[in-house]
Amino acid sequence: MNTAERRNEILNVLQNADAPVAARKLASQFGVSRQVIVQDMAVIRASTPGILSTTRGYGSDSCSDSGNFINNKRICDTAGQQLRP
């Protein structure tokens, strides 16, 4: 897998995650170092609106991208509808 393919797959993982995903988990999943993931995330975040970094990992903050985390819990469902707390 080349760099561009890995970054696309990382983006897919984040957009489908139910909670923030730690860099070390992504590193293990893609067989690279945590630092490579951190560098990938810098590029992804610069080019993709709605990707955020939390103390617990990376995620998507847009309901339309099935993310929106507050206090590391999803507040929107996969259809973009806001969930009740």
Beta strands, then each sheet from edge to edge (+ up, - down):
strand 1: 51-54
strand 2: 57-60
strand 3: 69-70
strand 4: 73-74
sheet 1: 1+ 2-
sheet 2: 3+ 4-
end
